């Protein structure tokens, strides 16, 4: 009996969910309540809405979770900072399960999580999940749907990721310089591994639906190029391979944008032949990019128009954010991991009421 109690204490966990109050949070909590297995010790919702005068978070908390849910106020500084606030408020449980507010844990999620935790070794610092992204079965996926489907193969995605609390404390948690839901997961995993922990693959399953997005979402995503600069400053040029991250098209975007800028400059300087040659190079590069995105998709009129317009805008947007990252992160020092297990004292978050 004592051995069972000790094992149960070893696998206790809290769930941390940063949220902007999206309707998908209700579905996430309903799925978590039905997930079976040992329940979490606590469910921490981090209200990261930017309005400082916001009303209490409106969420339909299932009866099975109502005694476990705590809402803390985030600082609207992105998911990395919100998760830090969440695990800091989760109590001294050995494991922290991070979920996004737009995922749906599977029906056996709790049982599978218990097995994942029971199989952990003393050096296991984190355990991944299996992410499913449902795509339409009656047509080819759009560019945005294919982009979201890439989450299923992301190595350390925090849409569903469990970290040992001691590992989080050893490396100081998430790096809050990552203000977007991009690369903060890879950065944390690389630091945890560098500190001597291992990251293992779990068997629990979580669904990540494709959320609605407007025509220009792919242009806004180019802000991630600045985060890639930060990753290189922190982890060196080999981080791509270690994190299993695709390199993307930045070199081509640099070439296409350079051709376009040179064409304009030559036209202003009265050099029509050079301007024509550079404009042709820009057009060829833009057309190749658009076709590479159109061909695998549904090829509807709306999708073709979206791909054509955004294929013009993406290269200069990517270059702009890459240059911005070079400036903003020019003084960033490489990661130095202290394996002491010590971390700065966590800032006490403000607790809020939850409207259920």
KOLDO-66973 format. One record per residue: x, y, z of N, C-alpha, C in turn. Coordinates in steps of 0.02 Angstrom, whole numbers, plus 50000, padded with zeros to 5 digits. Example, Ala and Ser with C-alpha at 12.3 -4.5 7.8 and 13.67 -1.06 7.14 Angstrom:
2
506604971650390506154977550390506604983550390 506424988850354506844994750357506455000250394 
END
This chain:
356
500414994050000500005000050000500435006350000 500955006250042501415011950044501775012849979 501955007249946502305007649882501845010649829 501195008749830500715011549782500625019049793 500585020949857500495028049872501105032149849 501705029249858502305032749836502325033449760 502115028149725502105028449652501585033549627 501015033749662500495038449642500725045649652 501085046949707501345053649719501865055449667 502245050549644502755051849593502455053949526 501825051749513501515053249449500965058549454 500925062049510500435067549515500625073049465 500115076349439500235081549389499715087049394 499905092849369499445098449361499415100149287 498855102849266498755104949196498775112549193 499155115249147499205122449137498965124149066 498475128549061498185130448996498185138048990 498645141048951498595148148936497995149348890 497645154848899497055156048858496955163448845 496675164848786496445171548769495685171948772 495385166848804494655166748810494305164348748 494645160548706494335158048645493805152848661 493275152248620492755147248633493015140148635 493585138848603493865132048602494065129648671 494155134348719494345132248787493815127748818 493175129148805492645124948832492715117748809 492835116848744492915110048716493525106648746 494065110348756494665107548786494525104948856 494175108948896494035106948965493545101048968 493055101048923492595095348921492965088848906 493415089148858493805083248840494255081148898 494545085948932494975084448989494575081049045 493965083349056493545080349108493355073149091 493315071549026493135064749005493735060248993 494325062649007494935059248984495105053049025 494765051649079494895045649118495565046049154 495735040549187496375040249222496385044549284 496955044749319497005049049379496915056349360 496485059949396496375067049379496975071249398 497035077249369497575081649390497465084149461 498005086149493497955089249559497635096149554 497795099549499497545106349488497525107749414 497055111849392497025114349324497085121949327 497635124549301497775131749304497625134749235 497135139249233496985143049173497325149849180 497755151549132498095157949133497735162649086 497385167449115496995172349076497475177549049 497665176748985498175181048955497875186248909 497235187848918496925193048878497255199748892 497355204048841497745210148850497385215748887 496715215648891496345221148921496425221048997 496735226149027496845226049100496195226749139 495665229249108495025230049143494545224349126 494815218849105494405213249081493955210549136 493375208049116492915204649161493195197749177 492925194449229493165187649243493095183149182 493565178549176493575173949119492915169949116 492585170249060491955166649051492105159949019 492005154549057492165147949033491695142949066 491485138049028491035132849053491465127049081 491595127249146492015122149177491585116149194 491755110149169491375104149186491365102949261 490835099849285490755098549357491355094749385 491615089949347492155085749372492805089649384 492855095649354493475099549361493395105749405 492785107349425492665113849457493065114749521 493155109549559493545110349621494295110749609 494505109249547495215109049531495465115349494 494995119249466495185124749422495375130949462 495945133749443496185140149469496325144649409 496115150849413496255155649359496755160749385 497285161749348497785166849366497835171849309 498035177749327498085183149277498765182949243 498765182649177499375183249139499545190549127 500105191649093500335198549080500285200449007 499935196348967499855197648895500525198448861 501005194248880501675194448850501825188048811 501295184448791501385178548750501355172148789 501315166548753501205160048786501785157748830 502395159748815502955157648858502885160648927 502745167148931502645170448995502025167749030 501495166348992500885163749022501005156849052 501375152649018501515145949046501945146449109 502415151049110502805152049170502365153949229 501885158549217501425160449270501015154349292 500835150149244500415144349259500775139149301 501375137149281501705131949319501965134649386 502075141249390502245144149454501675143849504 501055143849478500465143749521500185136649531 500505131749501500215124949500500345121049564 500755123549608500915119749668501505115049656 501735111949710502335107849705502165100649686 501885099849626501765093249599502365091449555 502515084949547503115083149510503075084349435 502465084649406502405085249334501925090849316 502085094449262501645099749236501465097949164 500815097149151500575095649084500325102049051 500675104248999500475110348963500005108448906 499435111848903498975111048847498815117948819 498705118248753498445124448723497685124448730 497385130348725496665130748736496265128848675 496595127048620496235124948560496345117648542 496595113648590496685106548578496135102548613 496065096248592495565091848621495915085448643 496045084548707496355078348731495915072348713 496245066748695495885060748675495495057548732 495035052948716494615049848768495005045748819 495605043448802496015039648849496625043748871 496585050348864497165054548877497425053748948 496985053848997497195053349066497525046649082 497235041249056497515034649067498195034049033 498235036448973498875036048937499405040548969 499195046348995499675050549030499955047049091 499515043649128499745039949187500275034749168 500165031449111500665026549088501305029949067 501245035749033501835039549012502255041449074 501915043849126502275046049186502575040149224 502205034649226502465028849261503085025949228 503145026949162503715024249125504315028949127 504235034849156504785039749156505355037349202 505965038649180506555037149221506715043349263 507155042649312507335048549353507625054249312 507895052949252508185058249211507715060649157 507105058149155506625060549106506395067449126 506535072349083506345079249098505695081249065 505505077749012504885079548976504645073548936 503995073648921503685068148883503225071348831 503335069648768502925072348714502275068548708 501825071048668501195067748652501155066548577 500645062948556500505062048485499955066848465 500105071248418499635076448397499305074348332 498655074448331498275072948270497955079448244 498055080848181497745086748149497265084248096 496615084548108496125082048059496105086547997 496165083547939496135087147876495515084847837 495265089047792494665087047754494795080847712 494295076547710494355070347672494075070847602 493715076347588493375076947523493735081747475 494305084347495494675088947452495395089347477 495825092447437496505093547458496525099147510 496985098747558497015103947610497275110547583 497045115947612497295122547594497995123547622 498305129047602498975130647627498965131347703 498455134647731498405135447804498305128747839 497895124447809497785117847838498425113647836 498805114147783499435110547779499935113247830 499925119847839500355122847890500185120247959 499545119947976499335117348041499505109948048 499445106147993499605099047995500325097748014 500755102648001501455101948020501555101148096 501055103148135501105102348208501135094948227 500865090648185500855083548201501555080448202 502015083548167502695080948164503195085348200 502955090748232503405095048271503685091048330 504325091748343504655087148390504445088348463 504405094648484504285096048555503715101048565 503185100248528502645105148528502305105448596 502205111448622501895112348688501135112848684 500845111248626500115110548623499895105048672 500315099948681500235094848733500935092348750 501205094648805501885092848825501915092648900 502215087448928502275086749000503005087749020 503115092149069503785093349094503825091549168 504385088649187504515087749258504655094549289 504345095849346504425102349377505155103749393 505525098649415506235099649431506635101849371 506445099349311506795101349250506645108649233 506005110649242505825117649230506205122249278 506245120249341506595124349389507345124749373 507625119149349508345119049335508545123949281 508105125049231508285129449175507915136149177 507495137149228507155143549234506525144149193 506245138549169505615138749132505695141349061 505155143749033505145146348964505505153048960 505825154248904506155160548890505625165448865 505485170648905504935175148889505105180148834 505705179748806505845183848747505485181148686 505265174948689504855172148635504135174248649 503895179248613503245182248628502685178948588 502855174648541502345171348500502355163848515 501845160348490501825153048498502265149948443 502915151148449503375148848398504075148648428 504395142848423505095141648444505185141648519 504705144048559504805143848631504825136648656 504485132148620504495125048640505165121848625 505445123248565506095120448547506645123248592 506615129648607507115132648651507125129348720 506535128348749506505125248815506775118048813 506565114148764506795107248760507545106848751 507825111148710508555111048700508925112748765 508655117548803508985119248867508915113648918 508335110348919508235104748965508705099048949 508785097548884509235092148863509955094048880 510135100348868510815102548883510965102148958 510445102548999510535102149072510595094949097 510555090249050510655083249070510035078949074 509455081949058508835078049059508715074848990 508245070348987508045067348923507325069148909 507135068948845506445069948824506215063548790 505685060548817505445054248790504785055148753 504605050348713503995050548673503435046948711 502885050348721502315047348755501815044548706 501305041148733500795037848692500115041148695 500025046248738499375049448741499255053348676 498625054248658498455057448595498015063548607 498155068748569497785074948572497635077348502 497045079748491496845082448426496935089948426 497235092448373497325099648364496925101748301 496305104048309495915105948251496235111948215 496065112548151496285118448113495805124148128 496055129348160495615134848178495515139548117 494965143148115494845147648060495385153048057 495545155147996496055160347986495875164447925 496105170647924495955174947868496485174147813 496395177747759496825177047700497555178547714 497705183047762498375185547771498755182147828 498495176647853498815173447910499535171247894 499655168947833500325166547815500825172347813 500595178347800501045184147801501225185847873 500735185647918500875187147988501355182048019 501315175947995501755170748023502495171948008 502635176447962503335177747946503705181148003 503335183548053503655186248113504095181048147 503975174748134504385169348162505105169648139 505255173148085505955173648063506385177348114 506085181948151506455185248205506595180348262 506125175848276506235170748328506775165948307 506825164448243507365160148219508055163348230 508085169948223508715173448237508885172648311 508395173448355508505172648426508745165548442 508445160648410508655153648421509385152648401 509585155548345510285154948323510755158348372 510565164048398510975167548447511045163248510 510515159948530510515156148593510855149348586 510725145848530510915138848525511405137348468 511635142348432512105141248378511765139048314 512145138648261511865137248195511645129948186 511815125548232511615118548225510955116948259 510615122048286510005120548322509465117648277 509465119448213508955116948167508945109248167 509535106348158509575099048156509395095948222 509635098848277509495095948343508755096248361 508425101348337507705102148351507265098948298 507565096448244507165093548190506725098648157 506955104848152506555110248124506725111348050 506235111948007506375113347936506665120347928 507125121047880507465127447871507035132747836 506515130647800506085135547768506405138547706 506115143947681506305146947617506645153647624 506915155247683507205161847692507735163547639 508205159047622508695160847569508355162947504 507825159447484507475161347423507105167947432 506815168947491506475175347503506975181147500 507575180147525508095185347521508255186847448 508325181447407508495182447337507935185947299 507305183847310506745186847275506655194147296 506695195447360506625202347384507195206747358 507795203947358508365207647331508275209347258 508005204647219507875205947148507365211447139 506835211347180506325216547175506585223347194 506955223747248507235230247269507725232847218 508135228447190508625230647139508275233047076 507735229647057507355231846998507085238847007 506815240347066506565247047079507125252147079 507695250347109508255255047111508525256447042 508575251247001508825252246932508345256546891 507695255546903507205259646867507275267046885 507365268346950507445275246973508085278346946 508615274246939509255276746915509295276946839 508765275246805508755275646733509155270146699 509145264146725509485258446695508965253246677 508615254146621508035249946604508205242646593 508785241146562508955234146549509065230346614 509445233446659509555230146723508905229646762 508485234746759507845234546794507405228946766 507405228146700507005222846669507255215946689 507905214946690508195208546708508025206746781 508095211646825507945210346896507205209346907 506785213046871506065212046877505865205046853 506195202746800506055195946776506245190746827 506815191846861507025187146913506535187246971 506295193246990505795193747043505155190047024 504925191146963504305188046940504375180446938 504945178046914505045170746911505055167746981 505405171047027505425168347095504745168547129 504365173847119503705174447148503225169247119 503265168247053502825163247020502995156247045 503635154747052503835148047076503565146947146 503605151947189503355151447258502605150447259 502245154347219501515153647217501305146747192 501625144347139501455137747112501605132247163 502145132847200502315127747250501785127347304 501415132747315500895132747365500205131147335 500115132547271499465131347240499375124047221 499895120947193499835114247166499595109147217 499845108947279499615103847326498925105347355 498645111247342498025113247374497405111647334 496825114247356496195112747322496105116247256 496505121447243496505125147180495835128447166 495485130447218494875134347208495065141547191 494585145347167494725152247147494985156147207 494645155547265494845159347323495545157447346 495705150947345496365148747368496905151247320 496775151047255497265153447206497395160847215 496865164747225496945171947236497345173247299 497185169547353497545170347416498285168747407 498425163247373499125161247363499495166347321 499165169047270499505173947227499675180247266 499185182847303499295189047340499815188047396 499755182747434500215181847490500915179747466 500965176647408501625174947383502015181147362 501675186547347502005192947335502225196047401 501805195547452501935198947516502415195147562 502425188547558502805184647607503565185947603 503885185747543504615186747543504845193147576 504565199147559504805205147595504625205047668 504055202047687503885201647758504385197347795 504575191647765505065187147797505735190647805 505955194247753506595197747757506565203347810 506015206947812505945212347861506015209547933 505655204147947505675201348015506365198248031 506685195447980507365192847990507845198448007 507795203947970508225209747985508065212748053 507425212948070507225215548136507525211148191 507505204548181507795200048230508545201048238 508885202448182509605203648185509765209648229 509335214848225509445220848264509255219748337 508645217148348508385216448416508815211648457 509055206248426509415201048464510165201248453 510425207048430511135207248413511585206348475 511345208048534511755207348594511605201248634 511205196648607511005190648645511585185848652 511705183548712512255178748726512005171648719 512455166948701512255159948697512015157248764 511615152048760511355148948820511915146048862 511905147448926512355144248974511915140549024 511955133949024511515129949066511865128549132 511525130149187511765128449254511355122649279 511665117149288511305111149309511195110749383 511145116249417511075116249489510375114549513 509895114949468509205113749488508895119849523 509255125349527508995131249559508725136049507 508235139949525507955144849480507755150949520 507695156749488507485162649524506795161549555 506645164849610505985163949640505435166249593 504915162149588504375163649542503965169549568 503755173649521503335179349538502635176849554 502355178949611501705176449632501165179349586 500795175049549500285177649504499665179949541 499285184349509498665186749538498105181849521 497755179449571497195174849559496575178749541 496175175849498495555178949476494975174349490 494395177249484493785173149488493655170149419 493305164449419493115161349356492355161149354 492085163249298491365163249288491185156949251 490835152449283490655145949252489905145149248 
END
